Amino acid sequence: TNAPVINPSTAPIADPSTAPIADPSTAPISDPTGSPIADPSYAVCAQGCYQWVVGYSSNSCDQTCGDPEIGGTCQQDLVETITTDTAFDEMLCSAYILGSITSGEEQPTGRAGFCGGGVNVWTFATAPAAFAYQSYFEDPNDPNGGGYYVVDHYCYFPTAPATVTGSCATQYPGPPSQRFCACAIPDCSNWNGTMLMSY
């Protein structure tokens, strides 16, 4: 006979089911929250802020940064980074002159405007500093023979890290020189309209 002993069956053992074992849920296990675990802070204070400040003549950077107008602390390690023309220019352009809020003195805008007497003409300090030299000129247009004064700053900065000496307590009384001080500021907001930097 040509018939097979067992006829194959095309029917499955059980009907397939399109239903899943459990209904899927679109809801998360718990409701997500939009609140972070901690409020992020975008203030630079997380790392630290500092401001370059030109102090009063003969004052140390400890005195300059500790002045009530600043309320900061001197950062000698940052002072010691001013050993190149680029570093000096960047520092000078962002510096704030102590007392200028009440005196109305303009802030430095660069060596041409502030260091009119020259930069590194001679060595009078062991860290970045400046001293003012006042010159008197007769006014040829004044019939009474009057004149006027012009104040030029002579600026100095060491040109190699090894030549930076002293500390935040160092003063330059002769000639009475103003130190360029890096002052750590406790408040990182826009301080006195000047640009704060982070470190």
Salt bridges, closest charged atoms under 4 A:
ASP85 OD1 - ARG111 NH2 3.24
ASP89 OD1 - ARG111 NE 2.78
